[in-house]
Amino acid sequence: MTSQLGGQADLMLERFRINPDLLMDEDARVPLRSLVGLLEFAARELECPDFGLRMAEYQDLHILGPIAVIARTCATAGEALAQIIRFIGYHSPGIRLDLDLSEANAPRLVIDIRLSGPSPRRQMEELAMGMAHNGMKLLYGADFVAQSVLFSSHQSLAQTRYRRYFKTTVYRGQSCNALVLRDEQLSQRIEQQAPFLHQALEQYFAQFDCQATSDVVDQVERLVLRMMPIQRCRLPLIAEQLGMHVRMLQRRLADHGQSFDELVETLRRDRADHYLVQRHMPMSQVAGLLGYSEQSVFNRACRRWFAMSPGARRRQLLR
């Protein structure tokens, strides 16, 4: 695709220290930060603002290899999503998936790029969302349409471009990147089932069962990020969601050298940069997405983290 747009793919890969030979190796791993930077650079250099979505057109669920096979052998699409979420770390440790069932009649497949700092990542987010949409088509059929699509970025493409790709309403400046599904879609049967193959693949993956998806720290992070925008990321509520006593959760976190307050503070600080770098997002919305009921509380937190006001931090990041 790069050559079709007049670019030189090998030179771009070398700029981000990615060996072109790795593209032919199915087991090769590319640093997430390098991939994110490469996509943003290519979009600018080729003057192609929808580069991420265009890349997604060439990829679908099959890129996940054996994970795609285990998904296709499940009885229902909901079970398939659960397996993909469970094993996605085997394929890409930098991508976090979650099925959020907190809103009635609107289950959300949440897609998070696990990259710290304020680096631009819109192209990567749109690539991941486009691939997820293609994956849904493989599970549900070519007529799949999400109830809606959510993007966290304000700096995005025209609504018409998104609608042409996703065939549904797209909302920008949201608390997460997600495909909003329908309840009946989770229970939809998958036609090509193979129970014995499914069991064999599950046993195969069990040996790799990624600690990143079973670690208590990761579970708490998922819940905090989900409950932060609705101002409910409090220790007792998180412990209740995990079916633990508060003291047990505190001990489990301590075993990993973490405390709940420190974890929330770190997530808020990282997310603050992610939102502040979007120049058109109002400060009041940034504060709300971080779980603060008042702008003044966010202002104090920002001075504690960066020794400057939110406005000054935004100017620093945008420079």
C-alpha positions in Angstrom: 0.0 0.0 0.0 2.9 2.4 0.8 4.3 2.0 -2.7 0.9 2.7 -4.2 0.9 6.0 -2.3 4.3 6.9 -3.6 6.4 6.0 -0.5 9.3 3.7 0.1 8.4 1.2 2.7 11.9 -0.1 3.4 13.2 3.3 4.2 10.3 4.0 6.5 10.9 0.7 8.3 14.6 1.4 8.7 13.8 4.9 10.1 12.1 3.1 13.0 14.7 0.4 13.2 12.3 -2.4 12.0 14.0 -5.0 9.9 12.0 -5.5 6.7 12.8 -9.3 6.9 10.6 -9.5 10.0 7.5 -8.9 7.9 7.9 -12.4 6.4 8.3 -14.0 9.8 4.9 -14.9 11.4 6.5 -15.2 14.9 8.5 -12.0 14.8 7.7 -9.3 17.3 7.9 -5.6 16.5 8.1 -3.0 19.4 4.7 -1.4 19.8 6.2 2.1 20.1 8.1 1.6 16.8 4.9 0.5 15.1 2.8 3.4 16.4 5.5 5.9 15.4 5.8 4.3 11.9 2.1 4.5 11.2 1.9 8.2 12.3 5.0 9.0 10.2 3.6 7.2 7.1 0.3 9.0 7.4 2.1 12.4 7.5 4.7 11.6 4.8 2.2 10.1 2.4 -0.4 12.8 3.1 -2.9 10.0 3.9 -4.9 10.8 7.0 -6.8 7.5 6.8 -3.6 5.4 6.6 -4.6 3.2 9.6 -8.0 2.4 8.2 -6.6 1.6 4.8 -4.1 -0.8 6.4 -7.0 -2.4 8.3 -8.7 -3.3 5.0 -5.9 -5.8 4.3 -6.2 -7.6 7.7 -8.9 -9.5 9.6 -9.2 -12.1 12.4 -6.9 -14.5 10.5 -3.9 -12.3 11.4 -4.2 -13.8 14.9 -3.2 -17.2 13.6 -4.2 -20.0 16.0 -6.2 -17.6 18.1 -8.5 -17.1 15.1 -8.9 -20.8 14.8 -9.9 -21.3 18.4 -12.4 -18.4 18.0 -13.9 -20.0 15.0 -14.4 -23.3 16.9 -16.5 -21.8 19.6 -20.2 -22.3 19.9 -21.2 -18.7 20.0 -19.7 -15.4 19.0 -19.7 -14.3 22.7 -17.5 -17.3 23.6 -15.3 -16.5 20.7 -14.7 -13.0 21.9 -13.9 -14.3 25.4 -11.2 -16.6 23.9 -9.7 -13.8 21.8 -9.6 -11.5 24.9 -8.1 -14.3 27.0 -5.3 -15.0 24.6 -4.6 -11.7 22.8 -1.5 -11.1 24.9 0.1 -14.2 23.2 -0.2 -12.4 19.8 0.4 -8.8 20.9 1.2 -7.9 24.5 0.7 -4.2 23.6 -3.0 -4.6 22.9 -5.6 -5.0 25.6 -9.1 -6.2 24.9 -12.1 -6.2 27.3 -15.8 -7.0 27.0 -17.6 -4.4 29.0 -21.1 -5.5 30.0 -21.8 -2.6 32.4 -24.4 -0.9 30.1 -27.7 -2.7 29.5 -28.3 -3.7 25.9 -24.9 -2.3 24.8 -22.0 -4.7 25.4 -18.7 -3.0 24.3 -15.6 -4.6 22.9 -13.0 -2.2 24.3 -9.6 -1.9 22.6 -6.8 -0.2 24.4 -3.2 0.4 23.1 -0.9 -0.2 26.1 1.6 2.6 25.4 2.6 5.0 28.2 3.2 8.7 27.5 1.5 11.2 25.2 2.7 9.8 21.8 0.2 10.3 19.0 -1.5 6.9 18.3 -4.6 7.7 16.2 -3.4 5.7 13.2 -2.7 2.6 15.4 -6.1 3.0 17.2 -7.9 3.2 13.9 -6.0 0.2 12.5 -6.9 -1.8 15.6 -10.5 -0.8 15.4 -10.7 -1.5 11.7 -9.2 -5.0 12.3 -11.6 -5.7 15.1 -14.5 -4.7 12.8 -13.2 -7.1 10.1 -12.8 -9.8 12.8 -16.4 -9.4 13.7 -17.4 -9.9 10.1 -15.5 -13.2 10.2 -17.5 -14.3 13.2 -20.9 -12.8 12.4 -20.9 -12.8 8.6 -20.3 -10.1 6.0 -23.4 -8.2 7.1 -22.1 -7.4 10.6 -22.7 -3.9 11.7 -21.9 -2.6 15.2 -24.5 -0.6 17.1 -22.0 2.2 17.2 -18.3 2.9 17.3 -16.4 4.9 19.9 -13.1 6.6 19.5 -11.2 8.4 22.3 -9.4 10.8 19.9 -10.8 14.2 19.1 -8.4 14.6 16.2 -9.9 12.3 13.7 -11.2 11.8 10.2 -14.4 13.2 8.7 -17.6 11.4 9.9 -18.3 10.3 6.3 -15.0 8.3 6.1 -15.8 6.4 9.3 -19.4 5.7 8.2 -18.1 4.4 4.9 -15.9 1.9 6.7 -18.0 1.0 9.8 -21.5 1.5 8.3 -22.7 2.9 11.6 -22.6 6.0 13.8 -19.1 6.9 15.1 -18.6 9.0 18.3 -15.4 10.8 18.9 -13.8 12.1 22.2 -15.1 9.2 24.2 -13.6 7.5 27.3 -12.3 4.5 25.2 -12.0 3.0 21.8 -14.8 0.4 21.4 -17.2 -1.4 19.2 -20.7 -1.2 20.8 -22.5 -4.4 20.0 -26.0 -5.8 20.6 -26.9 -8.4 23.2 -28.2 -10.8 20.6 -24.9 -10.6 18.8 -23.1 -12.3 21.7 -25.4 -15.3 21.7 -25.2 -15.7 17.9 -24.2 -19.2 16.9 -21.1 -19.9 14.9 -21.8 -22.2 12.1 -18.4 -24.0 11.7 -17.9 -25.6 15.1 -15.2 -28.2 15.9 -15.4 -29.1 19.6 -12.4 -31.5 19.6 -10.2 -29.0 17.8 -11.4 -26.3 20.2 -10.4 -28.4 23.2 -7.0 -29.2 21.7 -6.2 -25.6 21.0 -7.4 -24.5 24.4 -5.0 -27.0 26.0 -2.2 -25.7 23.7 -2.8 -22.1 24.7 -3.1 -22.9 28.4 0.7 -23.3 28.6 1.0 -19.7 27.4 -1.9 -18.4 29.3 -0.6 -14.9 29.5 0.1 -13.5 32.9 -0.9 -10.1 31.6 -4.5 -11.2 31.3 -4.7 -13.1 34.6 -2.5 -10.9 36.8 -4.5 -9.2 39.6 -2.8 -5.9 38.7 -4.0 -6.1 35.1 -7.5 -7.0 36.3 -7.6 -4.0 38.6 -6.3 -1.7 35.9 -9.0 -2.8 33.5 -11.7 -2.1 36.1 -10.2 1.3 37.1 -10.1 2.4 33.4 -13.7 1.3 32.9 -15.0 2.9 36.1 -12.9 6.1 36.1 -15.1 8.1 33.7 -18.2 7.4 35.9 -16.2 8.3 39.0 -16.5 4.9 40.6 -12.9 3.7 40.7 -12.9 3.2 44.5 -11.2 0.3 46.2 -14.3 -1.3 47.8 -16.1 -1.2 44.4 -13.2 -2.7 42.6 -12.8 -5.4 45.2 -16.5 -6.2 44.9 -16.2 -6.5 41.2 -13.4 -9.0 41.6 -15.2 -11.0 44.3 -12.6 -10.2 46.9 -12.5 -8.7 50.4 -10.8 -5.3 50.4 -7.9 -6.5 52.5 -7.3 -9.5 50.3 -7.1 -7.3 47.3 -4.7 -5.0 49.1 -2.5 -8.0 49.9 -2.6 -9.3 46.4 -1.5 -5.9 45.0 1.2 -5.6 47.6 2.6 -9.0 46.5 3.2 -7.2 43.1 4.7 -4.2 44.8 1.6 -2.1 44.1 -1.0 -0.2 46.2 -4.4 0.7 44.9 -3.9 4.5 45.3 -0.6 4.4 43.5 -2.0 2.3 40.7 -4.9 4.8 40.2 -2.6 7.7 40.3 -0.3 6.3 37.7 -3.2 5.5 35.3 -4.7 8.9 35.8 -1.3 10.6 35.1 -0.8 8.5 31.9 -4.3 9.1 30.7 -4.0 12.8 31.4 -1.3 13.1 28.8 -3.2 11.0 26.4 -6.2 13.4 26.6 -4.3 16.7 27.0 -2.4 16.1 23.7 -5.8 16.3 21.9 -5.9 20.1 21.6 -9.6 20.3 21.1 -10.7 18.4 24.1 -12.1 20.8 26.8 -10.3 20.7 30.2 -13.6 19.9 31.9 -14.0 16.8 29.8 -10.4 15.7 30.5 -11.2 16.1 34.2 -14.4 14.1 33.9 -12.8 11.3 31.9 -10.1 11.0 34.7 -12.8 10.6 37.3 -12.6 14.0 38.9 -15.9 15.6 39.8 -14.4 19.1 39.8 -12.0 20.9 37.5 -10.1 22.3 40.5 -9.2 18.8 41.7 -7.7 17.9 38.4 -5.8 21.2 38.4 -4.2 20.3 41.7 -3.4 16.8 40.5 -1.7 18.1 37.3 0.5 20.4 39.4 1.4 17.5 41.6 2.4 15.3 38.6 4.0 17.8 36.3 4.6 20.9 38.4 2.4 22.9 36.0 -1.2 23.6 35.2 -3.2 21.5 32.7 -3.0 24.3 30.1 0.8 24.6 30.5 1.2 20.8 30.2 -0.9 20.8 27.0 1.2 23.5 25.5 4.3 21.5 26.5 3.1 18.3 24.9 1.9 20.0 21.7 5.3 21.6 21.2 
